[in-house]
Amino acid sequence: MKYFTMKRSLSLLMALVMVLGTLFLAVSCGNTEENNPGEGDTSATAGETEPETQLAYDTVEKQKFDREFNIMSRDDIIEDFEVEDLTGDLLDDLLYERNTQIATDFEIEFSYYQLPYDQVNSTLNTQSTSGADDYDFYIGHKYSFGTCAQNNYCYNLGEITEIDLTQPWWDQSCYENMTVNGRTYVMTGDIFPSSMLFSSCLIFNRKMVKELGKSDAELFALARNGGWTMDAMYDYCKDVTFDLNGDGKLAYTDDRYCLTSWMMDVPFSMYYACNENFVTIVEDTPELTYDTEKVIGIYDKIYKIIVEQNAYFVTDINVYATTYDVFTAGRAMFCDMSLNKISTFLSEMTDPYGILPMPKYDEAQSEYLSFVNGATALVMVAKTEKDPEFVGTILEAMATCNYDRVTPKLFQVITKLQAAQDPDSSAMVDYIVRNRIFDLAYFADFPISNVVLENLKTGQESIASKMTSSGKSSKSMLTRMLKMFERHE
């Protein structure tokens, strides 16, 4: 099959959202790295003819299979696939039309099954070890890498010729950083509309920013000009946390905070935004290649914001929701979260808020980077799959169809999530989803990936000793993992 390689322009897309309030149905084909959101004239020169663009979905050969396509989904991701009818909801209707199109073009019937993520893993393991092939496609989780991929229960997606993992409808950071010894067992991309919403971001209270004599316009300008850094965020956070009721102690029920955050998000979203993975793939082989001095420098910047400036850092799952309650109540300047949480936790917020990418390490860093939470959906196919050509064809059809028709509209969904409060925030969404980060150390749960989290939980100022001990244990885990992969057929 022949695939086109031109990337759609998210920047053009967001500019059109701001100007026209609508989005084109056809995919936009520009280079996302050449344009900044809302900047420049991207219209064709007068007299020139717009070149015809080939839809990604049109490159998939249509075959008549006359059979079922069985999806074993995590129960929290089933909405990415199972939509029984048109509902009037934008995303639901797009997914229903996608399902109808593919079912018609390939003469298949979708069948859906759903379980909690850990039971999806155990089902895949059971199927693979017993030689069964009851499901065509499984939807994994962060912990699927350790329980399924490492134990050789998954099909190498790179061997399915009907899937081209190098194309932009498959997440290239995931592909490059999660492929081990030339084997790709888990993957994400446009096939999951929810995946892009698992990108980390920073929400800020515009009213509070102004009340404290700061500028919300300056925040957006910093982001656009590349100056939104950890040091800049520290300057905004400095001396904001305050004992409002004067009782001599800080409490989330009464007082004001510079930042409110959850322990399974902010240590990772801040760290990875600073462009330092713990594992790098070198000639198909993962290596621990982190820069210890830079890791210490990153932690120092995070420590100054979280610990020194007394951010509300939630470490108790029983009060998890208070992370967002404090912000919606108007008592926090910033809130660390992922895009998917905006509609859940901020829907009743009365103060105006804005959206920013996570800050860079410094201005020398070229791009804003977004951590992808381990709850993001991952494609898995059982090792015992008897017809990988069929499965690959349908997976590629679903990914390309979403790339053409669903993902462009997804940005409209995102702007609706933040109530389209301002065009600046709409433009920031482009920065957030443009460069997403996957680190094998995080998805394989190496101890080194948790050093920032563990030190913040105990308020430790120095991370050096933890780096040494975690680095040694991580090296041992990596060695064992590589030996396991070497035994894979």
PEZI-V236686 format. One record per pair of residues at least 24 apart in sequence whose ideal C-beta (glycine too) atoms are under 6 Angstrom apart, sorted by the first residue. I is the first residue (numbers start at 1). J is the second residue. Records with the same first field share a line. If there is no record, write none. Layout:
I->J  J
This chain:
1->59  61
2->59
3->59  164  167
4->54
7->32  168
10->430
11->35  37  430
12->42
13->408  411
14->426  427  430
17->426
18->423  426
23->408  409  412
27->404
29->53
32->434
37->427  430
38->427
55->404
56->169  400  403  404
57->400  401  404
60->396  397  400
62->105
64->107
65->106  107  108
66->107
68->109  111
69->108  110  136  394
70->111  135  136
71->112  137
72->113  120  135  138
73->114  139
74->117  120  139
75->114  116
77->139  377
78->114
80->192  193  194
82->112
90->413
91->413
94->406  409
98->401
102->397
117->141
121->147  148
124->148  153  382
125->153
127->382
128->153  382  383  384
131->384
133->384  385  386
136->391
138->380
139->377
140->186  378  380
142->374  443
144->378
145->186  443  444
149->185  186
150->481  484
152->488
153->383
154->185  380  383
155->381  383  385
156->183
157->184  187
158->184
160->388  392
162->389  392  393  396
163->392  395  396
169->399  400  403
173->436  438
174->438
177->281  438  440
178->438
180->286  485
181->284  485
182->284
186->378  380
187->379
188->376  378
189->399
190->399  402  403  407
191->398  399  402
192->377
193->406  410
195->376  377
196->433
197->339  340
198->338  340  372  373  376
199->339  370  432  433  436
200->269  338  358  370  371
201->339  355  432
202->334  336  356  358
203->335  353  355
204->334  354
205->333  351  353
206->352  354
207->351
208->333
220->424
223->356
226->363
227->363
228->359
229->359  360  362  363
230->301  359
233->359
234->304  305
237->305  309
240->333
241->309  310
252->312  322  326
256->331
257->311  312  332
258->309  311  333
259->311  334
260->312  323  326  327  332  335
261->313  336
262->314  323
263->315
265->336
266->336
267->452  453  456
268->371
269->336  358  371
270->302
271->298  452
272->371  437
273->358  369
274->298  361
275->365  369
277->439
278->439  441  448  449
279->439  440  441
286->440
288->475
292->467
296->463
299->452  463
306->456
307->459
315->457
338->373
342->417  418
343->417
352->421
354->425
355->418  425  428
356->428
357->431  432
367->435
368->431
369->435  437
370->432  436
371->437
372->436
446->474  477
447->473  474
448->474
